[in-house]
Amino acid sequence: MSDLQSSALARVAPSATLAATAKARELKRQGRNIISLGAGEPDFDTPENIKAAAIAAIQRGETKYTDVDGLPELKAAIVAKFERENGLTYTTAQIHVAPGGKPVIYNALVATLNAGDQVIVPAPYWVSYPDMVLLAGGDPVFVTGEEADGFKLRPEVLEGTITPRTKWLILNSPSNPTGAAYTRAELEALAEVLRRHQQVWILTDDMYEHLTYGGFEYTTIAQVAPDLYDRTLTVNGVSKAYAMTGWRIGYAGGPKPLIDLMRKVASQTTSNPASISQWAAVEALNGPQDFLPERGAAFERRRDLVVSMLNQATGIRCPTPEGAFYVYPSIEGLIGKTAPDGTVIDSDETFSTALLEAEGVSVVHGAAFGLSPYFRISYATSEDVLEEACARIQRFAASLR
Ligand SMILES: Cc1ncc(COP(=O)(O)O)c(C=O)c1O
């Protein structure tokens, strides 16, 4: 079987987040009381008006193929969203819709990368970026955002990483896994560097746009630096903001030549995203938006609870992120200690495994996101569950000697 796997796929690692989730599920099946803080999706349900729009679409018979990269009605709703929320002007010919944010990004990479092309991936990164780059035949180049800089990419580090082979820079704000979000000034400083390197395209993944806290002013790079508009792909989707992860709708706005290439990829692979989901997304974007701040307030309370409780744990240091529903605490203070069962905590992976064994709390270790020794918690669950989980983490940290 050794020659079954393609050399392109052989470059790719199986998802570490899925592995952690599978382990937790297995322990649950054995009857253990497990709290899983690994999943990257809101616990809220899709709003009723959106579900109703999907049901109405089925009843109208909207059950056929649509245009490969999205219904005209959905593209119009996306154009209106970019104008209303981001001050970005696109025509419908500049919009790409696909079955999730993930395929939007993959289509862009497959459409543009040649062997030897480099894609700058700031770490800590969302697990799929490097592997999508590899599958598309490019080379990911990692740059680390330090905790002291809020895990964000500094302009001088970006400058030092760009080469003549750099094709893309991937930005993700607010970030999965750190929750860090770039301020307008920080984006302006990165734009200043990018201006000097005309060969670099910018893919900004704005999936968590609507999840920012404490009055944070959200901006995206094409808005802050209009001169980069012609080489920026602004990616977004309904999965996180509208609690629609299972519906599979993601979208992007960008220069028409790039959007045309992405449509060419979709036309020979996925074809259109589900017609019914597209009609649901039309309602999500055009319908009432008032539940967004309500849900945001719930997420903010959860963030504050988790940050406060983790900072009370021995040896754990948890920065306060600006957005998304993740925190990325450091366990530097626990490395080298020994658990009651004799396990020496020598890495964030050992920490996560030992925490799961001892206290039944499932988290994802930082190495999976390219920066150790940290771990990621998703706080998209109820305050009661989070309180119990953090109490268990405190107890585990205190038990280390
Ligand atoms: C940063 C980031 N981008 C994109 C996605 C993919 O979203 P979708 O479920 O719409 O494919 C995720 C989902 O976890 C994400 O965290």
The ligand as a Tripos MOL2 file, in Angstrom:
@<TRIPOS>MOLECULE
LIG
   16    16     1     0     0
SMALL
NO_CHARGES

@<TRIPOS>ATOM
      1 C1         -9.4980   30.7030   11.3070 C.3       1 LIG1
      2 C2        -10.4880   29.8430   10.6240 C.ar      1 LIG1
      3 N1        -10.6840   29.9920    9.3110 N.ar      1 LIG1
      4 C3        -11.5490   29.2330    8.6310 C.ar      1 LIG1
      5 C4        -12.2810   28.2510    9.2680 C.ar      1 LIG1
      6 C5        -13.1820   27.3710    8.4310 C.3       1 LIG1
      7 O1        -14.4830   27.7140    8.4740 O.3       1 LIG1
      8 P1        -15.5700   26.8210    7.7130 P.3       1 LIG1
      9 O2        -16.1500   25.9280    8.7500 O.co2     1 LIG1
     10 O3        -16.5330   27.8320    7.1800 O.co2     1 LIG1
     11 O4        -14.8990   26.0680    6.6360 O.co2     1 LIG1
     12 C6        -12.1090   28.0450   10.6350 C.ar      1 LIG1
     13 C7        -12.8570   26.9620   11.3140 C.2       1 LIG1
     14 O5        -12.4620   26.4300   12.3210 O.2       1 LIG1
     15 C8        -11.2060   28.8670   11.3320 C.ar      1 LIG1
     16 O6        -10.9880   28.7100   12.6440 O.3       1 LIG1
@<TRIPOS>BOND
     1     1     2 1
     2     2     3 ar
     3     2    15 ar
     4     3     4 ar
     5     4     5 ar
     6     5     6 1
     7     5    12 ar
     8     6     7 1
     9     7     8 1
    10     8     9 2
    11     8    10 1
    12     8    11 1
    13    12    13 1
    14    12    15 ar
    15    13    14 2
    16    15    16 1
@<TRIPOS>SUBSTRUCTURE
     1 LIG1         1 GROUP 0 **** ****
